[in-house]
Amino acid sequence: MADKLKLNRIKVVLAEKEIEQKVLAGMVKRDYNTINRICNNTSQPTLKLLYQIALALDVSVCDLLVDSKTVRLNVDGSFSK
């Protein structure tokens, strides 16, 4: 099984700030399951939601994303580490 590509660091930032996913869900008025999928990189937030999360956590949007230099785009359009 291939490694899951991690594009966001939201789960890491939550851990650093000692904030639970359910608390973040309430802060951005989203369902817990939505936030859980985003934190586990199963799905990715819209730009609007990404900005809402950054504001709620008092961090830069850049702090919530994995550096693009660590993610490669393959010739077929898929991503890899």
ChimeraX attribute file (.defattr): number of C-alpha atoms within 10 A of each C-alpha:
attribute: neighborCount
match mode: 1-to-1
recipient: residues
	/A:1	3
	/A:2	5
	/A:3	7
	/A:4	11
	/A:5	12
	/A:6	18
	/A:7	22
	/A:8	23
	/A:9	18
	/A:10	25
	/A:11	19
	/A:12	13
	/A:13	17
	/A:14	17
	/A:15	11
	/A:16	9
	/A:17	11
	/A:18	9
	/A:19	13
	/A:20	11
	/A:21	20
	/A:22	14
	/A:23	13
	/A:24	19
	/A:25	17
	/A:26	13
	/A:27	14
	/A:28	18
	/A:29	11
	/A:30	13
	/A:31	12
	/A:32	15
	/A:33	12
	/A:34	15
	/A:35	24
	/A:36	18
	/A:37	13
	/A:38	20
	/A:39	22
	/A:40	16
	/A:41	18
	/A:42	13
	/A:43	15
	/A:44	17
	/A:45	17
	/A:46	9
	/A:47	10
	/A:48	9
	/A:49	14
	/A:50	21
	/A:51	18
	/A:52	17
	/A:53	22
	/A:54	19
	/A:55	14
	/A:56	13
	/A:57	19
	/A:58	10
	/A:59	13
	/A:60	13
	/A:61	17
	/A:62	13
	/A:63	14
	/A:64	21
	/A:65	14
	/A:66	14
	/A:67	12
	/A:68	10
	/A:69	7
	/A:70	10
	/A:71	14
	/A:72	12
	/A:73	11
	/A:74	10
	/A:75	7
	/A:76	6
	/A:77	8
	/A:78	8
	/A:79	12
	/A:80	14
	/A:81	14
